[in-house]
């Protein structure tokens, strides 16, 4: 598998005009400009996705970008997790490399529950290391029979004399087999549905945890199935309260939902930039591809799809940041985040498909940027709340 062709190979810079929108302040603009310059200078060989992810985590940590994944009290850059900063980071990284975005996002998602509900000891043991890129984080929620239906999970956590014992499976786990720890959700009361789930920190080298079953997907990312066989955990592995895990998982996903939209947006912006550059340079029938009205109309449509996704994404992040206590978890924010994720991921799929069509045969050639993006974008319509789930959220909100 060829590595991702980076934007510096033809001087392509992340667009920044949208930072003038009133959703952002000067700190966000400075962050975006600094990150755009930094990503432009990175050359990571992504031939092996696992090696590349480890490389990205180390680079992002060393440069200080992972400090936006944790609060200032634990080595973070800002007093609390800031949705707009996460959006800027993910959009900018995804424009440059979807794998860089993935590496960044998982540090935040994998440690989010510890930030929200961890004990001071848990926070001290994990969060500073996450911020420095010294510990790779993972979020273990999905199971073979429990994807969108989280309450259907079967991984069992039984209380023991010394703590807990985990038995069962997780799958589709990002950073599986790579992570230093997994925030793992398990059933502590199997008859209570969503109200019987608890969260635990499981170190990657825990006895009884097998993370060797790697999953190959169309856009290579480190994924694995985790098998827990009499996996013994100490009492202090529990994150938050017993049976409080479902709410914790939802709160964590809530923080990052707008940032998934931003990752899609970054990929769409990159495909658009590639398409514009190609249209200007490609000679056809004695003129450039850009001279054809059909091309202009198609680029116009791509532009409008991106702008619509961008405004919904930034609005959702702004709503959450405006008042973290009243913003997060409110029906208004939940609906805004659902609209953003749905629209940005679906629109990005359309934009990238249109870009590939403009490239013609080159568009499907392995190693071409748009070919890579075409594979990369597809999973975003599924993970962290499939498009169908977002539609249900929005439909129910409308009926209220």
N, C-alpha and C positions, 0 to 999 in steps of 0.2 A: 504494500500500500504506500503510495507516494505521500510525502509530507505535505502539509498545507503551504501553499505559496503565499508568502506574507506580503502585506501592502507596500513595504519599503522597496520591494523588487521593481515597482514602477511608480514610486513616489506618491502613493495614495495615502492621504491623511484623513483622519476621522473628522467628519463635519462637526462644526461647533456653533452654527448660527442659532440653533434652537435654545442655546443657553441664555439668550437674551429674553426668553419668555419669563413672565412674572412668577412662575412657579419656583424659580431658582434664585439664590442670593449669591453674593460675591464669593463666599467660601466655596460654593458648588462650582462656580465658574473656574476658580483657581484650581480646584481638584481636577476638573475635566481637562483643562489645558495641560496641567502637569502630567496627567496620566496618558494623554494622547501623545505627548512628546516621548514619554518613557516607552510605551508599547511600540512606537515606531522604531525604536532602537533595539528591540529584542529579536534575536534569531534563535528560535528553538526548533530542534529537529523533532518532528512529531510522528516519525515513522512508527515508533513503538509508543502507543498511547499511555501505557503505565509509566514508562521512563519519562515521557514528556510531562505527565501530570505532576510527578514528583519534582521535576525541574521547575515547572511553573510555580508550584507552591513555594519552593525555596526562593525563587526570584521575587515573587509577589511579597513574600515575608521580608526578605532582605531590604526591599525598596520601601517598605512601610505600608503597602496597599492593603495588606490583610488586617491592619489595625482598624479598618472600617467595619470589620466583622464582629468586633467585641467592644463593649463600653470602656470608657477611659479608666475606670477604676481597676481594670484588669489589663492595662496596656493598650487600650484602644485609642483611636484618634479623636473621638467625640464622646460627650457625656453619655449618650444613649445611642442605640442603633438608629441610624437616620435613613429613612426609605429613599429619599432623593439622592443621597450619596451612593447607596447601593445601586440605584437605577443608573446613575452616571457611570459608575464603575463597570457594571455588567454590559451596558450598551457599548461602551468604549472598548472593553476587552473582546466582546463578541464580534465587533467590527474587524478586529485584528485577527483573532483566533478563537473559535468556539471552544476549543479545549482550555484555553487560558481562562475564559469565562466560567467554564465548568469547574476548574480547579479553585477559583476564587469563591464561587457560589457555595460549593460544598463545605468550605471552611466556616461560612456563616450558618448555613442550614444545619450542619452537623453539630455545631456548638450552641445553636440558638436556645435549646431547652435548658442548657446549663446557665446561659446568660439570664434567662427568664426565671428559673426556679431552683438553680443549683445552690447548695450550701456554700458558705464562704470557703470551706476547704476544697470542695469540688471546683469552684470557680478559680481558686488559686492554683490548683493542680493542672487545669486544662486550658483556661482561656488565654493566659499570657503566651503559652506555647503555641496555641492556634494563631495568635496575632503575629508571632515571629516566624511562622511557617515551620516550626520544629515538630509539631504534632499534626498529622493529617486526620481530619474529622470525617465522620460519616453519620447518616441519618437512616436508621433501619426501621422502616414502617411497613412496607409492602410485603405480601406473602403470596405464594402460588394461588391461593383461593381468596385473597383479600387485597384488592387493589383499590378501586374506587370505594368499595364497601369495607372501610377500615374496621368497623365493628365486628366483621366476620373473622378477624385474626384468630389464629390457633396456637401461636407460640405461647407456652405456658410458663409462668413464673410461680414456683411453689416456695412458700416460706420454709426455711430449715433452721436448725439450731444456731448456725453461724450467719445466716443471711437469706440467700435465695438460690434456687436452682432453676435454670432455664432449659426447656426441652421443646424442640420444634424447628421451624425454618423461616427464614426471610429470603426474599429474592428481589431482583432488579435493584440491588443495593449499590448505589454510586460509591466509588472508592472501595468497593468490596475487594478484600485481599490486599489492599494498599494502605488502608486506614490504620492509625495508631489506636483509635478508639471508635466505638459505635454507640451512639445514643439509640438504644433499642427499646421498642415498645412491645409489651407482652401482656397477656391476660392474667390478672391476679384474681379475678372473680369471673370464671368462665360463663356464668349464667346471667351476667349483668350487661352484656352487649358493650356499647361504647363506655358505659359507666364502670366497667370492670377492667380497665387497661391502666398499666403503670409504666413508667419510663425508668430505664436503667443505663448506667454507663458500663459498657463491656470493653475491656482493653483488647486490642487486636491479637495479643498473644495469650489470651485466657485459655486455660485448659478446658476442653469440651467444646471449643468453637472451631469449626472447620470452614475456612473462607476460600478454599482452593478451587471451587467450581466457578470458573470465570465464564461470563456470558458474552458472546460475540454479537455485536449489533452493526447495523448498516453504516453508522458513523462511529468509528472506534472510540470508545470511552471505557474507562475501568468500571466494569460492573461484575457482580458476582452473586451467587446464592450462598447464604450463610446457613450452616447447619449447627444447631446447638444440641449437644448430647450430654446430659447431666452436667451442664456448664455451671460451676459453683461461683457465686458472687458473694462478696461481703455485704453486711448490712448497709454500709454506706454507699453502695452502688446505686441505690434508689434515688431518682431525681424527682424532687417535688413530693407530693403526697401519694400514698397508696390509693389506687383507683382514680388518680387525677391525671393520668397520662393522655387520655384522648383530648382533653381541653388543651393540654400542653403542646401536643402535636399540632392541633389546629391553630393555636396562637403562633407557633413557629412558622408554619406554612403561610399564615396570614401576613407576617412581616415580609416574607420573601416573594409573595405572589406578584406584586407589581414589578419586581426585579426579573421575574421570568419573562414578563412582557417586554422588558427592556433588552433582554438578551435577544429575543426575536427581532426587536427593532434594530439592534446593532447589525444583525445578520442581513436584514432587509436593506439597510442603508449601504452595506458593503456591496450587495448584489446590484443595487441601483448605481453606485459609483462605477462598478465594473462595466455595467451595461452602457452608461453614458460614455465612458472612455472608449469602449469598443465601437460604439455607433459613430463616434467622431473619426476614428481611425480606419474603419473598414471600408474599403473601396468596392463599389458594386455598380455595374452598368454606367460607368463613367462619372459617378458621384459617390459621396460617402453614404453609408447606411443612415446617418443622421439627417440627410437631406430629404429622405422620404417622409411624407406626411404620416404614413402608417407607423413609422418608428417614433415620430414625435408624439403621436396620440398615445402610443403604448407607454412611452416614458412619462407622459402626463398622468396616465392612470396609475402608474407605479408611485409617482410622487404623491398623489392624493391619498393613496392607500397608506403610505408611510406617515404622512402628516396626521391622518385620522388616528392611527395607532399611537403616534407620539403624544398627542394631546391627551388621550385617555390614560396613557401610562403615567405621564407627569402629573396629571390631576390626581390619580389614585395615590401616588407617593406623597404628593403635597397634602392631601387630605389626612393621611396617616401622621405626617410630621407636624401638621398645624397644631394638633393637640393629641400627643400620643395616648393620653389617658382616655379622652373622649373619641379620638379618631379611630384607633385600632379596635376592632371587634364590633363597631357600630354597624347597623344595617346599611347606612350610607357608604361607609368605607368598604364593606364586604361586597356590595354591588359594584362600586367603582373599580375595585380590584378585579372582580370577575369580568367586567366589561373590558378592562384593559388586557387581561390575559387572553380572553377569547379573541378580541379584535386584533391584537398585535400578532399573535401566533398564526391565526388564520390569514391575515393580510400578508404577513411575511412569507408564508407558503406561496401565495399568489404572486407576489413580487419576484421571488426567487425563480419561480417557474417561468415567468415572463422574461426575466433576464436570461435564463438558459435558452429560451426560444430565440432570443435575439442573437445569441452566439452561434446558433445552428449546430452543426456537427461538433464543433469545438466544445460546445456546452456540456456534452456528455463524455468528454474525454477525461479519464481519470487523472487527477492532479490539477485540473483547471479549478480556479477558485469557485465558480458558480456550481460546478459539479459537486464539489465538496459541501458547499452551502445547501444544495438541494437535498443531500443526505442528512446534514446536520439539523436542519430546521424541523424535520418530520416528527421527532420525538417530543418537541415542545408542546405539541397539541395533545399529548397524552399525559406527560408527567406533571406532578404537583397540581392535580385537578384537571382531568380531561375536559376538552371543549364541551362535551355533553353535560358535565357537572356544572360548568360555568353557566350554560344555558338554563339549567334547572334553577340555579341560584337567582338568576335574573328574572326568570319567569315567576318564581314564587314571590320575589320582591314586588313585581308588578301587580300581582294579585292581592297583595296586602293593602 
